[in-house]
Amino acid sequence: MPDITTLIMDDHAWFRRQFAALDELQARPSSEPAELTAIWTPLANRLDVHALAEEKIFYPQLLAHGENPEDETLDAIGDHNEIRDGVAAAERNPVGSRGWWDGVWAARRANDEHMGEEENEGLADFRQHATTGLRDSLGVQFQEFLDAHPTPDDLDNRDKDPEAYVAAVESELDTPAPAGHGLGIGSLKGQQ
């Protein structure tokens, strides 16, 4: 199983390909809503689930192991909110309408910015400061989360206050995991 940074980057590559496919369809005036939906629905679902997986699995560990990761995490959670907002805006409009495309491109712009920053900052930081074993273990958790949630329908994908998110995770990092509960966030703090 690839480590979590590889899995995140694999998703990023898939996101780029799907948005490129939408570019192709937008360039064709004869594109049908069904063609757009066939690309957009799985993309929108994965954007939401990917962000939630990062918030649950990756960013708490970046906060535990990164070098000054607070700013990276605050920015990432804000980016996730903007991506979710773009997806939601598209969903409120008929597929292929101007409002739908506006939402799609808002999600794309936020996602493009997020991926670039994450690849150059958060993922690089984590690779430098977390052990291979930890990255591999988190990769298993990340993949299991994605597999268990093909859509965000059963998840709380509301926007998060970035500062409250960081504060809550940092508070949890200071709390050891209860005995017998496996790898809690607190149980990994300080392990290199």
Residue frames as a rotation matrix with the C-alpha (Angstrom) as fourth column:
MET 1
0.590 0.807 0.000 0.00
0.807 -0.590 0.000 0.00
0.000 0.000 -1.000 0.00
PRO 2
-0.152 -0.643 0.751 1.48
0.546 -0.688 -0.478 3.38
0.824 0.337 0.455 -0.95
ASP 3
-0.669 -0.117 -0.734 2.03
0.719 -0.354 -0.598 5.90
-0.190 -0.928 0.320 1.80
ILE 4
0.228 0.896 -0.382 -0.51
0.750 -0.411 -0.519 8.62
-0.622 -0.168 -0.765 2.44
THR 5
-0.096 -0.287 -0.953 1.44
-0.271 -0.914 0.303 11.29
-0.958 0.287 0.010 0.57
THR 6
-0.967 -0.254 0.024 1.46
-0.068 0.345 0.936 9.13
-0.246 0.904 -0.350 -2.57
LEU 7
-0.416 0.890 0.189 -2.26
0.897 0.435 -0.076 8.42
-0.150 0.138 -0.979 -2.29
ILE 8
0.267 0.486 -0.832 -3.04
0.356 -0.852 -0.384 12.12
-0.896 -0.193 -0.400 -1.90
MET 9
-0.424 -0.504 -0.752 -0.92
-0.499 -0.563 0.659 12.96
-0.756 0.655 -0.012 -4.94
ASP 10
-0.910 0.189 0.368 -2.58
0.389 0.692 0.608 10.15
-0.140 0.697 -0.703 -6.93
ASP 11
0.093 0.986 -0.140 -5.95
0.878 -0.147 -0.456 11.74
-0.470 -0.080 -0.879 -6.19
HIS 12
0.089 -0.120 -0.989 -4.57
-0.115 -0.987 0.110 15.12
-0.989 0.104 -0.102 -7.23
ALA 13
-0.879 -0.445 -0.170 -3.52
-0.234 0.094 0.968 13.68
-0.415 0.890 -0.187 -10.59
TRP 14
-0.580 0.750 0.319 -6.99
0.812 0.565 0.149 12.17
-0.069 0.345 -0.936 -11.05
PHE 15
0.247 0.662 -0.708 -8.62
0.532 -0.703 -0.472 15.52
-0.810 -0.260 -0.526 -10.20
ARG 16
-0.343 -0.461 -0.819 -6.51
-0.394 -0.721 0.571 17.24
-0.853 0.518 0.066 -12.85
ARG 17
-0.984 -0.018 0.179 -7.50
0.142 0.533 0.834 14.65
-0.110 0.846 -0.522 -15.48
GLN 18
-0.233 0.972 0.038 -11.20
0.939 0.236 -0.252 14.99
-0.253 -0.023 -0.967 -14.67
PHE 19
0.266 0.292 -0.919 -11.13
0.150 -0.954 -0.260 18.78
-0.952 -0.069 -0.297 -14.88
ALA 20
-0.708 -0.547 -0.448 -9.27
-0.394 -0.221 0.892 18.45
-0.586 0.808 -0.059 -18.21
ALA 21
-0.773 0.511 0.376 -12.07
0.632 0.667 0.394 16.17
-0.049 0.542 -0.839 -19.44
LEU 22
0.244 0.864 -0.440 -14.58
0.740 -0.459 -0.492 18.87
-0.627 -0.206 -0.751 -18.48
ASP 23
-0.251 -0.419 -0.873 -12.47
-0.285 -0.830 0.480 21.37
-0.925 0.369 0.089 -20.46
GLU 24
-0.979 -0.156 0.134 -12.87
0.059 0.409 0.910 19.14
-0.197 0.899 -0.391 -23.50
LEU 25
-0.336 0.930 0.150 -16.62
0.938 0.344 -0.032 18.92
-0.082 0.129 -0.988 -23.05
GLN 26
0.227 0.408 -0.884 -17.00
0.382 -0.873 -0.305 22.65
-0.896 -0.268 -0.354 -22.51
ALA 27
-0.592 -0.547 -0.592 -15.14
-0.339 -0.497 0.798 23.26
-0.731 0.673 0.109 -25.78
ARG 28
-0.923 0.339 0.184 -17.72
0.351 0.540 0.765 21.11
0.160 0.770 -0.617 -27.60
PRO 29
-0.715 0.688 0.124 -20.98
-0.699 -0.710 -0.090 23.00
0.026 -0.151 0.988 -28.01
SER 30
-0.004 0.755 -0.656 -22.80
-0.578 0.533 0.618 19.71
0.816 0.382 0.434 -28.54
SER 31
-0.900 -0.377 -0.219 -21.98
-0.046 0.582 -0.812 18.36
0.434 -0.720 -0.541 -25.07
GLU 32
0.109 0.976 -0.187 -24.99
0.010 0.187 0.982 16.84
0.994 -0.109 0.010 -23.37
PRO 33
0.261 0.055 0.964 -25.78
-0.897 -0.354 0.263 17.22
0.356 -0.934 -0.043 -19.65
ALA 34
0.989 0.117 0.089 -25.44
-0.141 0.924 0.356 13.43
-0.040 -0.365 0.930 -19.27
GLU 35
0.450 -0.893 -0.026 -21.81
0.509 0.281 -0.813 13.61
0.733 0.353 0.581 -20.49
LEU 36
-0.130 -0.464 0.876 -21.05
-0.432 -0.769 -0.471 16.42
0.892 -0.440 -0.101 -18.04
THR 37
0.579 0.460 0.673 -22.77
-0.802 0.170 0.573 14.58
0.149 -0.872 0.467 -15.20
ALA 38
0.920 -0.233 -0.315 -20.80
0.205 0.972 -0.119 11.40
0.334 0.045 0.942 -15.93
ILE 39
-0.090 -0.993 0.078 -17.58
0.481 -0.112 -0.870 13.29
0.872 -0.041 0.488 -15.22
TRP 40
-0.276 -0.051 0.960 -18.76
-0.482 -0.857 -0.184 15.82
0.832 -0.514 0.212 -12.64
THR 41
0.713 0.665 0.221 -20.66
-0.499 0.260 0.827 13.57
0.492 -0.700 0.517 -10.22
PRO 42
0.715 -0.492 -0.497 -17.74
0.635 0.754 0.168 11.25
0.292 -0.435 0.852 -9.36
LEU 43
-0.295 -0.850 0.437 -15.37
0.517 -0.526 -0.675 14.24
0.803 0.027 0.595 -9.35
ALA 44
-0.003 0.374 0.927 -17.57
-0.561 -0.768 0.308 16.29
0.828 -0.520 0.212 -7.01
ASN 45
0.923 0.363 -0.128 -18.01
-0.129 0.606 0.785 13.28
0.362 -0.708 0.606 -4.71
ARG 46
0.427 -0.833 -0.352 -14.29
0.817 0.522 -0.244 12.57
0.387 -0.184 0.903 -4.60
LEU 47
-0.279 -0.494 0.823 -13.39
0.079 -0.866 -0.493 16.23
0.957 -0.073 0.281 -3.98
ASP 48
0.386 0.520 0.762 -15.59
-0.710 -0.360 0.606 16.22
0.589 -0.774 0.230 -0.88
VAL 49
0.985 0.014 -0.170 -14.54
0.081 0.836 0.543 12.78
0.150 -0.549 0.822 0.39
HIS 50
0.202 -0.979 0.034 -10.85
0.684 0.117 -0.720 13.49
0.701 0.169 0.693 -0.27
ALA 51
-0.194 -0.233 0.953 -11.02
-0.341 -0.895 -0.288 16.72
0.920 -0.381 0.094 1.76
LEU 52
0.679 0.524 0.514 -12.76
-0.663 0.137 0.736 14.92
0.315 -0.841 0.441 4.62
ALA 53
0.825 -0.451 -0.339 -10.17
0.477 0.879 -0.008 12.12
0.302 -0.155 0.941 4.56
GLU 54
-0.146 -0.912 0.384 -7.38
0.401 -0.409 -0.820 14.67
0.904 0.034 0.425 4.74
GLU 55
-0.012 0.216 0.976 -9.10
-0.662 -0.733 0.154 16.45
0.749 -0.645 0.152 7.62
LYS 56
0.881 0.418 0.221 -9.60
-0.446 0.581 0.681 13.19
0.156 -0.699 0.698 9.51
ILE 57
0.858 -0.513 0.040 -6.31
0.500 0.849 0.173 11.43
-0.122 -0.128 0.984 8.79
PHE 58
0.213 -0.866 0.452 -3.62
0.802 -0.109 -0.587 13.63
0.558 0.487 0.672 7.23
TYR 59
0.151 -0.192 0.970 -3.84
-0.091 -0.980 -0.179 17.08
0.984 -0.061 -0.166 8.78
PRO 60
0.939 0.110 0.325 -3.95
-0.326 -0.005 0.945 15.90
0.106 -0.994 0.031 12.41
GLN 61
0.679 -0.731 0.071 -0.73
0.668 0.655 0.352 13.99
-0.304 -0.192 0.933 11.76
LEU 62
0.134 -0.612 0.779 0.86
0.609 -0.569 -0.552 16.92
0.781 0.549 0.297 9.95
LEU 63
0.576 0.132 0.807 0.12
-0.428 -0.792 0.435 19.01
0.696 -0.596 -0.400 13.03
ALA 64
0.956 -0.207 0.208 1.80
-0.082 0.491 0.867 16.33
-0.282 -0.846 0.453 15.16
HIS 65
0.433 -0.813 0.390 4.86
0.690 0.577 0.437 15.83
-0.580 0.080 0.811 12.96
GLY 66
0.558 -0.195 0.807 5.35
0.677 -0.456 -0.578 18.82
0.481 0.868 -0.122 10.70
GLU 67
-0.518 -0.731 -0.445 7.70
0.842 -0.527 -0.115 21.69
-0.150 -0.435 0.888 11.19
ASN 68
-0.764 0.328 -0.555 5.47
-0.138 -0.924 -0.356 24.70
-0.630 -0.195 0.752 11.95
PRO 69
-0.858 0.395 0.330 2.43
0.502 0.505 0.702 23.10
0.111 0.768 -0.631 10.27
GLU 70
-0.313 0.816 -0.486 -0.25
0.542 -0.267 -0.797 25.38
-0.780 -0.513 -0.359 11.71
ASP 71
-0.278 0.192 -0.941 -0.26
-0.555 -0.832 -0.006 27.86
-0.784 0.521 0.337 8.80
GLU 72
-0.908 -0.079 -0.410 -0.29
-0.391 0.505 0.769 25.05
0.147 0.860 -0.489 6.24
THR 73
-0.747 0.651 -0.134 -3.24
0.664 0.719 -0.207 23.42
-0.038 -0.244 -0.969 8.00
LEU 74
-0.243 0.660 -0.711 -5.21
0.195 -0.685 -0.702 26.65
-0.950 -0.309 0.037 8.45
ASP 75
-0.476 -0.017 -0.879 -4.79
-0.751 -0.512 0.417 27.39
-0.457 0.859 0.231 4.75
ALA 76
-0.968 0.072 -0.238 -5.73
-0.077 0.825 0.559 23.84
0.237 0.560 -0.794 3.72
ILE 77
-0.535 0.826 -0.178 -8.95
0.721 0.337 -0.605 23.82
-0.440 -0.452 -0.776 5.75
GLY 78
-0.127 0.448 -0.885 -9.88
-0.239 -0.880 -0.411 27.19
-0.963 0.159 0.219 4.24
ASP 79
-0.718 -0.186 -0.671 -9.18
-0.691 0.064 0.720 25.77
-0.091 0.980 -0.175 0.77
HIS 80
-0.906 0.423 -0.004 -11.36
0.422 0.905 0.046 22.74
0.023 0.040 -0.999 1.52
ASN 81
-0.235 0.848 -0.475 -14.18
0.396 -0.362 -0.844 25.11
-0.888 -0.386 -0.251 2.45
GLU 82
-0.219 0.099 -0.971 -13.81
-0.691 -0.718 0.083 26.94
-0.689 0.689 0.226 -0.87
ILE 83
-0.937 -0.112 -0.331 -13.79
-0.315 0.680 0.662 23.65
0.151 0.724 -0.673 -2.80
ARG 84
-0.678 0.732 -0.060 -16.94
0.667 0.579 -0.470 22.48
-0.309 -0.359 -0.881 -0.97
ASP 85
-0.133 0.632 -0.763 -18.59
-0.005 -0.771 -0.637 25.83
-0.991 -0.081 0.106 -1.65
GLY 86
-0.551 -0.127 -0.825 -17.85
-0.788 -0.248 0.564 25.52
-0.276 0.960 0.037 -5.40
VAL 87
-0.965 0.220 -0.140 -19.21
0.166 0.932 0.323 21.97
0.202 0.289 -0.936 -5.48
ALA 88
-0.434 0.848 -0.306 -22.35
0.640 0.052 -0.766 23.10
-0.634 -0.528 -0.565 -3.63
ALA 89
-0.241 0.318 -0.917 -22.83
-0.455 -0.872 -0.182 26.05
-0.857 0.373 0.355 -6.01
ALA 90
-0.823 -0.074 -0.563 -22.65
-0.552 0.338 0.762 23.71
0.134 0.938 -0.318 -9.01
GLU 91
-0.873 0.472 -0.124 -25.13
0.486 0.864 -0.132 21.33
0.045 -0.176 -0.983 -7.39
ARG 92
-0.337 0.775 -0.535 -27.69
0.285 -0.457 -0.842 24.15
-0.898 -0.436 -0.067 -6.98
ASN 93
-0.104 0.212 -0.972 -27.82
-0.767 -0.639 -0.057 24.73
-0.633 0.740 0.229 -10.74
PRO 94
0.883 0.429 0.191 -28.90
-0.190 0.698 -0.690 22.70
-0.429 0.573 0.698 -13.78
VAL 95
0.099 -0.882 0.461 -25.98
0.439 0.454 0.775 20.73
-0.893 0.126 0.432 -15.24
GLY 96
-0.263 -0.355 0.897 -24.37
0.964 -0.057 0.260 22.67
-0.041 0.933 0.357 -18.07
SER 97
0.772 0.577 0.265 -25.92
0.577 -0.812 0.088 26.03
0.267 0.085 -0.960 -17.13
ARG 98
0.196 -0.695 0.692 -23.85
-0.065 -0.713 -0.698 29.13
0.978 0.092 -0.185 -16.56
GLY 99
0.477 0.049 0.878 -24.40
-0.843 -0.257 0.472 28.84
0.249 -0.965 -0.081 -12.78
TRP 100
0.973 -0.143 0.181 -23.30
0.085 0.952 0.293 25.21
-0.215 -0.270 0.939 -12.87
TRP 101
0.470 -0.849 0.243 -20.10
0.610 0.112 -0.785 26.04
0.638 0.517 0.570 -14.77
ASP 102
0.261 -0.356 0.897 -19.43
-0.493 -0.848 -0.193 28.93
0.830 -0.393 -0.397 -12.36
GLY 103
0.745 0.066 0.664 -19.59
-0.645 0.330 0.690 26.50
-0.173 -0.942 0.288 -9.43
VAL 104
0.886 -0.444 0.133 -17.45
0.463 0.858 -0.222 23.91
-0.015 0.258 0.966 -11.21
TRP 105
0.285 -0.834 0.472 -14.75
0.409 -0.340 -0.847 26.47
0.867 0.435 0.244 -11.99
ALA 106
0.423 -0.123 0.898 -14.87
-0.749 -0.605 0.270 27.94
0.510 -0.786 -0.348 -8.47
ALA 107
0.898 -0.099 0.428 -14.23
-0.200 0.774 0.600 24.42
-0.391 -0.625 0.676 -7.14
ARG 108
0.712 -0.655 0.254 -11.47
0.644 0.464 -0.608 23.94
0.280 0.597 0.752 -9.70
ARG 109
0.311 -0.616 0.724 -9.68
-0.158 -0.785 -0.600 27.22
0.937 0.072 -0.341 -8.89
ALA 110
0.529 -0.072 0.845 -9.78
-0.845 -0.136 0.517 26.49
0.077 -0.988 -0.133 -5.16
ASN 111
0.916 -0.161 0.369 -8.66
0.072 0.967 0.243 22.89
-0.396 -0.196 0.897 -5.73
ASP 112
0.624 -0.728 0.283 -5.81
0.456 0.045 -0.889 23.89
0.634 0.684 0.360 -8.05
GLU 113
0.241 -0.517 0.821 -4.51
-0.599 -0.745 -0.293 26.35
0.764 -0.421 -0.489 -5.49
HIS 114
0.672 0.100 0.734 -4.91
-0.706 0.387 0.594 23.82
-0.225 -0.917 0.330 -2.69
MET 115
0.942 -0.301 0.146 -3.13
0.326 0.925 -0.197 21.02
-0.076 0.233 0.970 -4.55
GLY 116
0.426 -0.827 0.366 -0.15
0.192 -0.313 -0.930 23.19
0.884 0.467 0.026 -5.45
GLU 117
0.171 -0.329 0.928 0.28
-0.832 -0.554 -0.043 24.45
0.528 -0.765 -0.369 -1.93
GLU 118
0.780 0.201 0.592 -0.26
-0.542 0.690 0.480 21.04
-0.313 -0.695 0.647 -0.37
GLU 119
0.885 -0.465 0.027 2.20
0.407 0.744 -0.529 19.30
0.226 0.480 0.848 -2.70
ASN 120
0.176 -0.872 0.456 4.90
0.190 -0.424 -0.885 21.92
0.966 0.242 0.091 -2.15
GLU 121
-0.229 -0.228 0.946 4.32
-0.767 -0.556 -0.320 22.51
0.600 -0.799 -0.048 1.55
GLY 122
0.346 0.475 0.809 2.27
-0.922 0.332 0.199 20.07
-0.174 -0.815 0.553 3.64
LEU 123
0.996 0.044 -0.076 3.14
-0.061 0.967 -0.246 16.84
0.063 0.250 0.966 1.83
ALA 124
0.293 -0.956 0.003 6.82
0.021 0.003 -1.000 17.77
0.956 0.293 0.021 1.52
ASP 125
-0.136 -0.276 0.951 6.93
-0.885 -0.399 -0.242 18.74
0.446 -0.875 -0.190 5.19
PHE 126
0.650 0.484 0.586 5.30
-0.712 0.656 0.250 15.48
-0.263 -0.580 0.771 6.21
ARG 127
0.870 -0.388 -0.303 7.65
0.129 0.774 -0.620 13.34
0.475 0.501 0.724 4.10
GLN 128
-0.016 -0.954 0.298 10.60
-0.198 -0.289 -0.937 15.04
0.980 -0.074 -0.184 5.78
HIS 129
-0.492 -0.200 0.848 9.35
-0.791 -0.304 -0.531 14.65
0.364 -0.931 -0.009 9.36
ALA 130
0.460 0.680 0.571 7.19
-0.820 0.573 -0.021 11.50
-0.341 -0.458 0.821 9.56
THR 131
-0.490 -0.667 0.561 8.53
-0.432 0.745 0.509 7.97
-0.757 0.008 -0.653 9.42
THR 132
-0.727 0.179 -0.662 7.88
-0.586 0.339 0.736 5.72
0.356 0.924 -0.141 6.47
GLY 133
-0.842 0.405 -0.357 6.00
0.497 0.839 -0.220 3.36
0.211 -0.362 -0.908 8.77
LEU 134
-0.468 0.687 -0.556 3.66
0.249 -0.501 -0.829 6.11
-0.848 -0.526 0.063 9.91
ARG 135
-0.475 0.268 -0.838 3.09
-0.780 -0.570 0.259 7.30
-0.408 0.777 0.480 6.34
ASP 136
-0.833 0.149 -0.533 2.32
-0.219 0.795 0.565 3.72
0.508 0.588 -0.630 5.27
SER 137
-0.741 0.573 -0.350 -0.06
0.641 0.449 -0.622 3.16
-0.199 -0.685 -0.700 8.20
LEU 138
-0.351 0.601 -0.718 -1.86
-0.140 -0.792 -0.594 6.41
-0.926 -0.109 0.362 7.41
GLY 139
-0.721 0.055 -0.691 -2.00
-0.693 -0.034 0.720 5.37
0.016 0.998 0.062 3.74
VAL 140
-0.847 0.445 -0.292 -3.96
0.414 0.896 0.162 2.26
0.334 0.016 -0.942 4.75
GLN 141
-0.438 0.703 -0.561 -6.35
0.590 -0.247 -0.769 4.39
-0.679 -0.667 -0.306 6.84
PHE 142
-0.495 0.198 -0.846 -6.74
-0.509 -0.855 0.098 6.95
-0.704 0.479 0.524 4.05
GLN 143
-0.835 0.150 -0.529 -7.53
-0.428 0.428 0.796 4.28
0.346 0.891 -0.294 1.44
GLU 144
-0.738 0.595 -0.319 -9.97
0.672 0.696 -0.254 2.52
0.071 -0.401 -0.913 3.78
PHE 145
-0.397 0.593 -0.701 -11.76
0.176 -0.701 -0.692 5.84
-0.901 -0.398 0.174 4.36
LEU 146
-0.576 0.145 -0.804 -12.02
-0.755 -0.473 0.455 6.50
-0.314 0.869 0.382 0.61
ASP 147
-0.880 0.217 -0.422 -13.25
-0.053 0.839 0.542 2.95
0.472 0.500 -0.726 -0.04
ALA 148
-0.649 0.640 -0.412 -15.85
0.728 0.365 -0.581 3.17
-0.221 -0.677 -0.702 2.74
HIS 149
0.086 0.651 -0.754 -17.20
0.281 -0.742 -0.608 6.50
-0.956 -0.159 -0.247 1.47
PRO 150
-0.460 -0.252 0.851 -17.61
0.871 0.056 0.487 6.61
-0.171 0.966 0.194 -2.32
THR 151
0.028 0.482 0.876 -19.89
0.408 -0.805 0.430 9.61
0.913 0.345 -0.219 -1.79
PRO 152
-0.890 -0.383 0.248 -20.03
-0.032 -0.491 -0.870 12.18
0.455 -0.783 0.425 1.00
ASP 153
-0.083 0.992 0.097 -23.71
-0.214 -0.112 0.970 11.41
0.973 0.059 0.222 1.63
ASP 154
0.658 0.350 -0.667 -23.12
0.481 0.485 0.730 9.79
0.579 -0.801 0.151 5.04
LEU 155
-0.277 -0.862 -0.425 -20.48
0.949 -0.178 -0.259 12.32
0.147 -0.475 0.868 6.12
ASP 156
0.673 0.391 -0.627 -20.57
0.530 -0.847 0.040 15.80
-0.516 -0.360 -0.778 7.63
ASN 157
-0.189 -0.771 0.608 -19.02
0.982 -0.153 0.110 17.85
0.008 0.618 0.786 4.84
ARG 158
0.889 0.454 0.056 -20.00
0.447 -0.888 0.110 21.27
0.099 -0.073 -0.992 6.14
ASP 159
0.280 -0.786 0.551 -17.41
-0.019 -0.578 -0.816 24.02
0.960 0.218 -0.176 6.11
LYS 160
0.468 -0.254 -0.847 -15.10
0.870 0.302 0.390 24.10
0.157 -0.919 0.362 9.12
ASP 161
0.949 -0.276 0.153 -13.67
-0.305 -0.928 0.215 27.06
0.083 -0.251 -0.965 10.95
PRO 162
0.438 -0.835 -0.332 -9.93
0.084 0.406 -0.910 26.61
0.895 0.371 0.248 10.27
GLU 163
-0.378 -0.619 0.689 -8.82
-0.624 -0.379 -0.683 28.04
0.684 -0.688 -0.242 13.62
ALA 164
0.308 0.566 0.765 -11.33
-0.933 0.339 0.125 25.94
-0.189 -0.752 0.632 15.57
TYR 165
0.914 -0.024 -0.405 -10.21
-0.145 0.913 -0.382 22.84
0.378 0.408 0.831 13.61
VAL 166
0.008 -0.996 -0.085 -6.53
-0.052 0.084 -0.995 23.42
0.999 0.012 -0.051 14.45
ALA 167
-0.328 -0.093 0.940 -7.32
-0.881 -0.329 -0.340 24.18
0.340 -0.940 0.026 18.09
ALA 168
0.664 0.656 0.357 -9.41
-0.736 0.658 0.159 21.00
-0.131 -0.369 0.920 18.43
VAL 169
0.768 -0.443 -0.463 -6.74
0.098 0.795 -0.599 18.82
0.633 0.415 0.654 16.83
GLU 170
-0.245 -0.921 0.302 -3.96
-0.256 -0.239 -0.937 20.37
0.935 -0.307 -0.177 18.91
SER 171
-0.002 0.338 0.941 -6.04
-0.998 -0.059 0.019 19.80
0.062 -0.939 0.338 22.05
GLU 172
0.927 0.374 0.003 -6.52
-0.374 0.927 -0.018 16.17
-0.010 0.015 1.000 21.05
LEU 173
0.392 -0.865 -0.313 -2.79
-0.021 0.331 -0.943 15.83
0.920 0.377 0.112 20.36
ASP 174
-0.436 -0.558 0.706 -2.16
-0.670 -0.323 -0.669 16.72
0.601 -0.764 -0.233 23.99
THR 175
0.269 0.621 0.736 -4.55
-0.911 0.412 -0.014 13.95
-0.312 -0.667 0.676 25.14
PRO 176
-0.801 -0.595 0.072 -3.16
-0.547 0.774 0.319 10.40
-0.246 0.216 -0.945 25.11
ALA 177
-0.208 0.703 -0.680 -5.24
-0.614 0.447 0.651 7.73
0.762 0.552 0.339 23.41
PRO 178
0.400 0.414 0.817 -7.21
-0.898 0.356 0.260 5.53
-0.183 -0.838 0.514 25.83
ALA 179
-0.611 -0.643 0.462 -5.69
-0.581 0.761 0.290 2.10
-0.538 -0.091 -0.838 26.46
GLY 180
-0.462 0.374 0.805 -6.81
0.406 0.896 -0.183 -0.49
-0.789 0.242 -0.565 23.95
HIS 181
0.609 0.754 -0.246 -7.93
0.155 -0.417 -0.895 2.05
-0.778 0.507 -0.371 21.34
GLY 182
0.473 -0.439 0.764 -5.09
0.878 0.305 -0.368 1.62
-0.071 0.845 0.530 18.88
LEU 183
-0.602 -0.780 0.170 -3.44
0.798 -0.592 0.110 4.58
0.015 0.202 0.979 17.28
GLY 184
0.646 0.712 -0.276 -5.21
0.720 -0.688 -0.090 7.67
-0.255 -0.141 -0.957 18.52
ILE 185
0.682 -0.383 0.623 -3.88
0.166 -0.749 -0.642 11.03
0.712 0.541 -0.447 17.50
GLY 186
0.721 -0.383 0.578 -2.37
-0.689 -0.481 0.542 11.58
0.071 -0.789 -0.611 20.92
SER 187
0.745 -0.424 0.514 -0.61
0.079 0.822 0.563 8.23
-0.662 -0.379 0.646 20.82
LEU 188
0.537 -0.549 0.640 1.39
0.834 0.235 -0.499 9.31
0.124 0.802 0.584 17.76
LYS 189
0.946 -0.171 0.277 2.47
-0.171 -0.985 -0.026 12.73
0.277 -0.023 -0.961 19.01
GLY 190
0.483 -0.844 0.235 6.21
-0.798 -0.313 0.515 13.04
-0.361 -0.436 -0.824 19.10
GLN 191
0.407 -0.356 0.841 6.93
0.279 0.925 0.257 9.72
-0.870 0.130 0.476 17.36
GLN 192
0.264 -0.386 -0.884 9.42
-0.818 -0.575 0.007 10.16
-0.512 0.721 -0.467 14.56
